[in-house]
Amino acid sequence: MTVDEKPPHPRELSRWTTRRWLRLGVTVAMSVLVLLGATGAWALDRTASISDNLVDVKSPALTNSIRLESALLNQETGIRGYGLTGTADFLDPYRQGLSQQKTYTKSLSDLLQGNPARLRDLKTVEDRIETWQARIARPIAASPPGKRSPLAMENAAKGKAAFDAMRAAMATQQDRLRADRASARADLASTMRLRNWIFTAIAAVIVALAVIVSEALRRGITSPLERIGADARTIAEGDFGHSITPTGPADLRRLSGEIESMRRRLVRALDYSEEARLRLDEQSADLKRSNAELEQFAYVASHDLQEPLRKVSSFTQLLQRRYGGQLDERADQYIDFAVDGANRMQTLINDLLDFSRVGRVHNTHQSVDLNTVMKRTLTAISVSIEESGAVITRDELPTLIADSTQMGMLWQNLIGNAIKFRRPGETPVIHISAEQDGDFWRFAVTDNGIGIAAEYAEKVFVIFQRLHTKDRYQGSGIGLAMCKKIVEFHGGTIAVDLTHTEGTRIVFTLASKPPEPTEPENTNSLTAAL
């Protein structure tokens, strides 16, 4: 941020997202770390430079100066001994000192490159050495051996003064080299302290940044997410009225808003579901009341209506027998109508009672051998079979968990219909097949009768729906509706197989183990029909 730029307004900061805050934090942290790293690198480089100068220049320079002084002392000792004795062996230390002088002088010159003050000190030392050597050392060394050199005696005082001046110059040089080394050591110690402080500061800044980042993450991300999670858990536990308060950066506030919007939609959906449940409870109560009324009607029909109907039927039959043929033709016709109406009413009431009992009265599920039920059914309708000459074949039937009475009613209605709706002049041929299909058994009752048109395939299973007049085929129109109710009560389905065109084929399924019994769905249709 430059000097001319204004700091962001708090309202602008409130629109910052988590990513923007993280980017800002990372940028600031990296900038600080880079600055501290550069400072630390400078301190390390400075420490290494001073240390290298001390080890490679300052200390070796002082050491070479001391060694140079030692080499000059060897020269002085050798020259003095040779001058006083004339013994040639004393020249060996002198010559060795000359060689060492050249070496140490050259080394000092190389080490002191870039240090003009110390090079001037070295030049002073070299000048003093040259003065001593020119006045004393070389003349005495040039004297013939074997006898005492007269120059040694004559110039003893001058030689001592020249050598002392040389040593004084070297002492000055060494003192200054020692001072330079001490200064370098102090500078190294100071730089090392600065380096230590810098790295301590780097460590402290890293710790501070870690604390700041951790606290910023806690306040800006972790805590808002924890609050959102706590609110979401509260809602998930069933408190759907608990609202979610937006908090944190802009994106987390948007997330909170979206969760809050979802909560409101759930509340609306739950309110609607509760209303639907209440309506369903009301409808269930109405259905139970309707069923109770139907049961009451069935009781009335089986007791109260049966007795007057029997009286009507009995007296109309008695009237027909006693006065038949004595009245006019129209009276005989009226009597026939009354007798037929009473009989049909009796049949209809009995069929309705049987239909209403499916799932209520006959509700005993147990292991049922359908072969035994089939034999009992064929025995019950044996008269119809003999009269029609029907040929009935069947596959081996399974044993199921079912209600035996309802299974008998099912077979009796299906086989009875196949016999009833036969083609005129043809012998009914009926086949009952059975095959297992997973957890279900698939059955089919196939005949060669008059068939059922496709447009009536659904209508035939509706109660009281007839495809023919009562004059042509007797019946109440309840048989297939009762079959549908029995099959569905046992967890199966029933339909007309429209692919079979040579007659009628009724296909239905039965579960090996029927579902839990529920309130029959056909009760309302029966109530409406009644």
C-alpha positions as a printed Julia matrix, in Angstrom:
530×3 Matrix{Float64}:
    0.0     0.0     0.0
    1.53    3.34   -1.07
    1.46    6.6     0.88
   -1.21    8.08   -1.4
   -3.52    5.05   -1.01
   -6.22    5.19    1.61
   -6.75    2.27    4.01
   -9.81    0.13    3.2
  -13.05    1.26    4.75
  -14.52   -1.1     7.41
  -17.52   -1.6     5.16
  -15.17   -2.72    2.38
  -13.39   -5.07    4.8
  -16.73   -6.64    5.66
  -17.03   -7.74    2.03
  -13.67   -9.49    2.04
  -13.78  -13.25    1.61
  -11.75  -15.89    3.41
   -9.52  -16.29    0.38
   -8.76  -12.55    0.32
   -7.95  -12.45    4.03
   -5.72  -15.49    3.67
   -3.97  -13.95    0.66
   -3.35  -10.73    2.63
   -2.08  -12.64    5.66
    0.24  -14.81    3.58
    1.58  -11.75    1.72
    2.32   -9.84    4.94
    3.87  -12.89    6.62
    6.02  -13.69    3.6
    7.15  -10.06    3.31
    8.18   -9.95    6.97
    9.93  -13.31    6.71
   11.75  -12.3     3.53
   12.94   -9.05    5.17
   14.11  -10.88    8.28
   15.69  -13.59    6.15
   17.61  -10.99    4.14
   18.78   -9.34    7.37
   19.83  -12.7     8.76
   21.65  -13.55    5.55
   23.49  -10.2     5.73
   24.46  -10.9     9.35
   25.72  -14.37    8.44
   27.67  -13.01    5.47
   29.12  -10.21    7.61
   30.14  -12.68   10.3
   31.76  -14.99    7.77
   33.58  -12.08    6.09
   35.03  -10.76    9.37
   35.91  -14.25   10.5
   37.64  -15.02    7.2
   39.56  -11.72    7.35
   40.65  -12.43   10.9
   41.7   -16.0    10.19
   43.13  -15.52    6.71
   44.62  -11.99    6.94
   44.96  -10.4    10.37
   46.33  -13.33   12.32
   48.64  -14.61    9.51
   49.97  -11.05    8.99
   50.93  -10.73   12.66
   52.42  -14.22   12.63
   54.51  -13.45    9.54
   55.7   -10.17   11.09
   56.86  -12.05   14.18
   58.54  -14.65   12.02
   60.2   -11.88    9.98
   61.55  -10.4    13.2
   62.88  -13.82   14.18
   64.57  -14.18   10.78
   66.24  -10.75   11.25
   67.4   -11.75   14.71
   69.0   -14.82   13.13
   70.7   -12.56   10.58
   72.0   -10.21   13.3
   73.25  -13.11   15.41
   75.05  -14.67   12.45
   76.62  -11.36   11.31
   77.8   -10.47   14.82
   79.33  -13.94   15.37
   81.05  -13.9    11.97
   82.35  -10.37   12.49
   83.81  -11.18   15.9
   85.29  -14.61   15.05
   85.6   -14.82   11.29
   84.12  -18.33   11.46
   82.23  -19.08    8.25
   79.61  -21.24   10.05
   78.08  -18.09   11.5
   77.03  -17.04    8.02
   74.6   -19.95    7.74
   71.99  -18.39   10.07
   72.47  -15.12    8.19
   71.86  -16.68    4.81
   68.88  -18.68    6.16
   67.5   -15.48    7.68
   67.83  -13.73    4.31
   65.81  -16.49    2.64
   63.17  -16.36    5.35
   63.12  -12.55    5.15
   62.19  -12.69    1.48
   59.5   -15.28    2.11
   57.89  -13.46    5.03
   58.16  -10.07    3.39
   56.47  -11.38    0.25
   53.73  -13.07    2.34
   53.17   -9.86    4.34
   52.93   -7.85    1.15
   50.3   -10.23   -0.24
   48.29  -10.33    2.99
   48.27   -6.55    3.39
   47.02   -5.81   -0.12
   44.15   -3.35    0.15
   45.44   -1.98    3.5
   47.59    1.08    2.61
   48.43    1.94    6.25
   49.89   -1.47    6.96
   51.7    -1.5     3.62
   53.35    1.77    4.65
   54.4     0.14    7.92
   55.86   -2.77    5.94
   57.72   -0.3     3.66
   59.19    1.39    6.72
   60.35   -1.94    8.07
   61.86   -2.88    4.71
   63.68    0.45    4.53
   65.12   -0.03    7.99
   66.15   -3.58    7.11
   67.81   -2.35    3.94
   69.64    0.36    5.91
   70.98   -2.13    8.42
   71.93   -4.67    5.8
   73.6    -2.07    3.58
   75.62   -0.49    6.38
   76.42   -3.48    8.54
   75.34   -6.95    7.38
   76.51   -7.1     3.79
   79.92   -5.45    4.41
   80.71   -7.78    7.3
   79.46  -10.83    5.34
   81.78   -9.78    2.49
   84.82   -9.8     4.8
   87.22  -12.72    4.32
   86.79  -15.58    6.79
   89.37  -16.72    9.25
   89.95  -13.55   11.11
   88.02  -10.98   12.99
   86.4    -8.29   10.82
   87.57   -4.77   11.63
   84.17   -3.4    10.49
   82.47   -5.26   13.29
   84.43   -3.34   15.85
   84.27    0.01   14.09
   80.57   -0.05   13.35
   79.34   -1.9    16.42
   77.59    1.16   17.79
   76.17    2.12   14.4
   75.03   -1.47   13.77
   73.27   -1.65   17.11
   71.51    1.67   16.46
   70.42    0.59   12.95
   69.2    -2.76   14.19
   67.34   -1.15   17.12
   65.66    1.24   14.67
   64.65   -1.74   12.53
   63.27   -3.58   15.57
   61.41   -0.46   16.66
   59.77   -0.25   13.22
   58.83   -3.91   13.43
   57.48   -3.44   16.96
   55.33   -0.59   15.7
   54.14   -2.75   12.82
   53.31   -5.65   15.11
   51.51   -3.38   17.58
   49.37   -2.03   14.79
   48.74   -5.55   13.42
   47.74   -6.66   16.92
   45.42   -3.67   17.18
   43.92   -4.57   13.79
   43.41   -8.16   14.92
   41.86   -7.05   18.21
   39.58   -4.66   16.32
   38.59   -7.48   13.96
   37.87   -9.76   16.91
   35.76   -7.07   18.56
   33.96   -6.45   15.27
   33.39  -10.22   14.91
   32.03  -10.46   18.43
   29.74   -7.47   17.83
   28.53   -8.89   14.51
   27.92  -12.28   16.12
   25.87  -10.6    18.84
   23.91   -8.75   16.18
   23.45  -12.0    14.28
   22.17  -13.74   17.4
   19.77  -10.88   18.08
   18.56  -10.97   14.49
   17.88  -14.72   14.6
   16.25  -14.34   17.99
   14.05  -11.66   16.48
   13.31  -13.94   13.5
   12.29  -16.72   15.87
   10.17  -14.3    17.91
    8.53  -12.92   14.76
    7.83  -16.46   13.49
    6.26  -17.35   16.83
    4.29  -14.08   16.81
    3.17  -14.71   13.22
    2.13  -18.26   14.16
    0.13  -16.91   17.12
   -1.41  -14.13   15.0
   -2.25  -16.53   12.15
   -3.67  -19.08   14.58
   -5.77  -16.45   16.33
   -6.87  -14.95   13.01
   -7.85  -18.38   11.7
   -9.7   -19.09   14.95
  -11.6   -15.81   14.91
  -12.09  -15.5    11.16
  -12.63  -19.12   10.07
  -12.63  -21.75   12.82
  -14.98  -20.0    15.24
  -17.51  -18.98   12.53
  -17.43  -22.53   11.14
  -17.89  -23.95   14.64
  -20.86  -21.63   15.2
  -22.34  -22.6    11.85
  -21.75  -26.3    12.68
  -23.32  -25.88   16.14
  -26.35  -24.16   14.63
  -26.61  -26.88   11.96
  -26.42  -29.62   14.62
  -29.09  -27.87   16.67
  -31.32  -27.8    13.6
  -30.47  -31.43   12.74
  -31.49  -32.47   16.26
  -34.99  -31.15   15.57
  -34.97  -27.49   16.61
  -35.98  -26.21   13.18
  -36.95  -22.83   14.62
  -33.32  -22.11   15.55
  -32.01  -19.49   13.12
  -28.42  -19.3    11.86
  -26.68  -15.96   12.46
  -24.28  -14.95    9.65
  -20.74  -14.42   10.97
  -17.16  -14.31    9.75
  -15.87  -13.31    6.3
  -18.19  -12.63    3.4
  -18.11  -16.16    1.96
  -18.86  -17.73    5.35
  -21.71  -15.27    5.81
  -23.03  -16.31    2.41
  -22.73  -19.95    3.49
  -24.65  -19.14    6.68
  -27.29  -17.38    4.6
  -27.64  -20.37    2.29
  -27.99  -22.75    5.25
  -30.52  -20.39    6.8
  -32.44  -20.32    3.51
  -32.36  -24.11    3.42
  -33.62  -24.2     7.03
  -36.52  -21.93    6.14
  -37.4   -24.13    3.16
  -37.27  -27.17    5.45
  -39.51  -25.41    7.95
  -41.99  -24.61    5.21
  -41.79  -28.2     3.93
  -42.25  -29.55    7.46
  -45.21  -27.25    8.04
  -46.72  -28.47    4.79
  -45.9   -32.08    5.75
  -47.5   -31.55    9.17
  -50.59  -30.14    7.53
  -50.64  -33.1     5.14
  -50.2   -35.48    8.09
  -53.08  -33.84    9.93
  -55.22  -34.1     6.83
  -54.13  -37.72    6.44
  -55.01  -38.38   10.08
  -58.4   -36.83    9.48
  -58.86  -38.94    6.36
  -57.7   -42.01    8.3
  -60.2   -41.22   11.02
  -62.88  -40.78    8.38
  -61.83  -44.09    6.8
  -61.98  -45.86   10.14
  -65.38  -44.35   10.76
  -66.45  -45.4     7.27
  -65.17  -48.92    7.91
  -67.0   -49.04   11.2
  -70.16  -47.92    9.45
  -69.56  -50.55    6.75
  -69.12  -53.23    9.39
  -72.32  -52.06   10.99
  -73.99  -52.19    7.61
  -72.63  -55.7     7.04
  -74.06  -56.74   10.4
  -77.4   -55.16    9.56
  -77.35  -56.72    6.11
  -76.53  -60.15    7.49
  -79.14  -60.06   10.23
  -81.75  -57.33    9.96
  -82.09  -57.29    6.15
  -81.91  -61.03    5.71
  -85.06  -61.76    7.68
  -87.45  -59.35    5.87
  -85.86  -60.36    2.55
  -86.53  -64.02    3.32
  -90.15  -63.12    4.15
  -90.53  -61.21    0.88
  -88.95  -64.07   -1.03
  -91.0   -66.74    0.78
  -94.35  -64.95    0.42
  -93.76  -64.04   -3.23
  -92.91  -67.7    -3.96
  -95.97  -68.79   -1.98
  -98.08  -66.27   -3.88
  -96.66  -67.66   -7.14
  -97.45  -71.25   -6.24
 -100.96  -70.59   -4.87
 -102.24  -67.99   -7.28
 -100.13  -68.74  -10.33
 -102.44  -69.09  -13.33
 -105.51  -67.83  -11.4
 -104.84  -64.17  -12.08
 -104.34  -62.52  -15.4
 -101.1   -62.77  -17.35
  -99.86  -59.38  -16.17
 -100.29  -60.41  -12.49
  -98.29  -63.6   -13.12
  -95.56  -61.47  -14.73
  -95.47  -59.13  -11.72
  -95.19  -62.09   -9.38
  -92.28  -63.49  -11.43
  -90.56  -60.1   -11.27
  -90.95  -59.98   -7.49
  -89.61  -63.51   -7.01
  -86.64  -62.87   -9.32
  -85.88  -59.53   -7.65
  -85.96  -61.08   -4.17
  -83.65  -63.91   -5.22
  -81.18  -61.54   -6.89
  -81.24  -59.3    -3.85
  -80.47  -62.29   -1.66
  -77.53  -63.24   -3.9
  -76.23  -59.66   -4.04
  -76.32  -59.27   -0.25
  -74.47  -62.56    0.25
  -71.82  -61.54   -2.31
  -71.4   -58.15   -0.68
  -70.95  -59.81    2.69
  -68.3   -62.1     1.26
  -66.53  -59.13   -0.35
  -66.55  -57.1     2.87
  -65.18  -60.03    4.89
  -61.95  -60.21    2.78
  -59.13  -58.99    5.02
  -61.37  -58.59    8.06
  -63.15  -61.8     8.88
  -60.97  -64.15    6.81
  -57.5   -63.11    7.97
  -55.79  -66.25    9.2
  -52.4   -66.62    7.53
  -50.89  -70.06    7.77
  -49.15  -72.6     5.59
  -51.64  -73.53    2.88
  -51.2   -76.29    0.31
  -52.89  -74.88   -2.79
  -53.31  -78.39   -4.23
  -55.59  -79.25   -1.3
  -57.48  -75.96   -1.7
  -57.89  -76.67   -5.43
  -59.34  -80.11   -4.78
  -61.81  -78.68   -2.3
  -62.8   -75.95   -4.77
  -63.35  -78.41   -7.63
  -65.53  -80.5    -5.33
  -67.59  -77.41   -4.44
  -68.3   -76.56   -8.11
  -68.52  -80.15   -9.3
  -72.14  -79.67  -10.45
  -71.16  -76.82  -12.81
  -68.22  -78.87  -14.06
  -70.43  -81.89  -14.82
  -73.14  -79.82  -16.49
  -70.66  -78.0   -18.75
  -68.36  -80.98  -19.3
  -65.42  -78.73  -18.49
  -61.92  -80.21  -18.81
  -59.67  -78.78  -16.08
  -55.91  -79.39  -15.93
  -53.33  -77.85  -13.64
  -49.67  -77.76  -12.75
  -48.37  -78.77   -9.37
  -49.29  -75.91   -7.06
  -47.04  -74.61   -4.27
  -47.53  -74.26   -0.53
  -47.79  -70.63    0.61
  -48.4   -68.62    3.75
  -51.96  -67.45    3.06
  -55.58  -67.53    4.21
  -57.13  -70.86    3.2
  -60.7   -69.55    2.92
  -59.68  -66.64    0.69
  -57.63  -68.95   -1.53
  -60.75  -71.1    -1.97
  -62.83  -68.05   -2.89
  -60.13  -66.98   -5.37
  -60.02  -70.33   -7.2
  -63.77  -70.69   -7.12
  -64.4   -67.28   -8.73
  -61.7   -67.68  -11.4
  -62.65  -71.23  -12.4
  -66.37  -70.45  -12.08
  -66.0   -67.49  -14.47
  -64.05  -69.64  -16.94
  -66.91  -72.14  -16.96
  -69.67  -69.5   -17.01
  -68.24  -67.43  -19.9
  -67.64  -70.36  -22.26
  -68.27  -70.31  -25.98
  -71.66  -71.68  -26.97
  -71.42  -75.22  -28.27
  -67.81  -75.73  -27.08
  -66.51  -77.72  -24.15
  -64.69  -75.47  -21.66
  -60.97  -76.26  -21.47
  -59.27  -74.68  -18.46
  -55.63  -74.87  -17.4
  -54.1   -73.55  -14.15
  -50.33  -72.93  -14.32
  -47.87  -71.92  -11.62
  -44.18  -70.89  -11.74
  -41.9   -69.25   -9.22
  -40.55  -65.74   -9.93
  -38.16  -64.7    -7.14
  -40.13  -64.16   -3.94
  -43.41  -64.47   -5.83
  -45.41  -67.23   -7.53
  -46.95  -66.39  -10.86
  -50.28  -68.12  -11.59
  -52.43  -68.13  -14.72
  -55.98  -69.41  -15.32
  -56.37  -69.94  -19.08
  -59.62  -70.89  -20.84
  -61.06  -71.09  -24.38
  -64.1   -68.95  -23.59
  -65.49  -65.77  -25.06
  -62.54  -63.62  -23.91
  -62.33  -60.05  -22.65
  -61.81  -57.1   -24.98
  -58.77  -54.9   -24.32
  -60.85  -51.83  -23.46
  -62.48  -53.77  -20.58
  -59.25  -55.27  -19.16
  -59.25  -52.83  -16.2
  -63.0   -52.37  -15.88
  -63.71  -56.04  -15.12
  -61.94  -55.74  -11.73
  -64.18  -52.88  -10.55
  -67.02  -53.89   -8.25
  -70.49  -54.16   -9.85
  -69.05  -53.73  -13.35
  -70.78  -56.12  -15.77
  -69.95  -56.66  -19.45
  -73.16  -58.59  -20.17
  -76.8   -58.34  -19.18
  -78.21  -60.49  -16.39
  -80.48  -62.2   -18.88
  -77.45  -63.61  -20.71
  -75.08  -64.32  -17.82
  -76.19  -64.48  -14.21
  -74.08  -62.78  -11.5
  -73.62  -59.68   -9.36
  -70.42  -58.27  -10.93
  -68.42  -58.79   -7.73
  -66.41  -61.93   -8.57
  -63.27  -60.42  -10.21
  -63.35  -57.45   -7.83
  -63.21  -59.93   -4.96
  -60.31  -61.78   -6.69
  -58.4   -58.49   -7.01
  -58.97  -57.69   -3.36
  -57.8   -61.16   -2.25
  -54.67  -61.06   -4.43
  -53.68  -57.56   -3.27
  -54.34  -58.54    0.33
  -51.72  -61.27   -0.16
  -49.18  -58.82   -1.66
  -49.73  -59.64   -5.34
  -51.22  -58.2    -8.51
  -53.82  -59.43  -10.98
  -54.48  -58.56  -14.62
  -55.87  -59.81  -17.9
  -53.23  -61.18  -20.29
  -54.1   -59.41  -23.54
  -51.56  -61.46  -25.53
  -53.87  -64.49  -25.19
  -56.55  -64.16  -27.87
  -58.07  -67.65  -27.9
  -60.2   -67.11  -24.81
  -59.29  -65.5   -21.5
  -56.16  -65.7   -19.39
  -56.16  -64.18  -15.91
  -52.61  -63.78  -14.56
  -51.91  -63.02  -10.91
  -49.05  -63.24   -8.41
  -48.95  -64.26   -4.78
  -46.1   -63.58   -2.35
  -44.52  -66.55   -0.62
  -45.08  -64.61    2.58
  -47.75  -61.88    2.41
  -47.14  -58.39    3.88
  -48.5   -57.23    7.19
  -52.29  -56.91    6.95
  -53.56  -53.35    6.4
  -56.94  -51.74    6.12
  -58.46  -52.93    2.8
  -58.34  -50.24    0.13
  -61.61  -51.4    -1.48
  -63.61  -50.47    1.62
  -64.27  -46.94    0.41
  -65.26  -48.14   -3.04
  -67.63  -50.6    -1.46
  -69.04  -47.86    0.76
  -69.51  -45.62   -2.25
  -71.19  -48.43   -4.13
  -73.52  -49.07   -1.21
